[in-house]
Amino acid sequence: MGEFVALIDVVPEDIDVDFEEFVSKLKTALPDDAVIENYDIRPVAFGLKKARLRVRYPEEWGGTDRIEELLGQVDGIQGIEGIAFSKA
């Protein structure tokens, strides 16, 4: 089977977030066969920012539900949203 690539937005609870540390915690929540390839920081509102992750994962996982569930186990997250996914 192949791989999928997804864009996932992760919004922290606080506006004062060290995104290097935040994304590091997100990386540890994923198993070895799922990898955060890169991320960028985007504004949300009123000083709040989000991390847009590019995640590569096994095709058999299907959509982004499993990734969202795994990332949701990290403390300090206000919201997670799968933006898009496609075959890698």
ABEGO torsion letter per residue (X at the ends): XBBBBBBBBBBBABABBBAAAAAAAAAAABBAABBBABBBBBBABGGBBBBBBBBBBBAAAEBAAAAAAAAAABBGBABBBBABBBBX
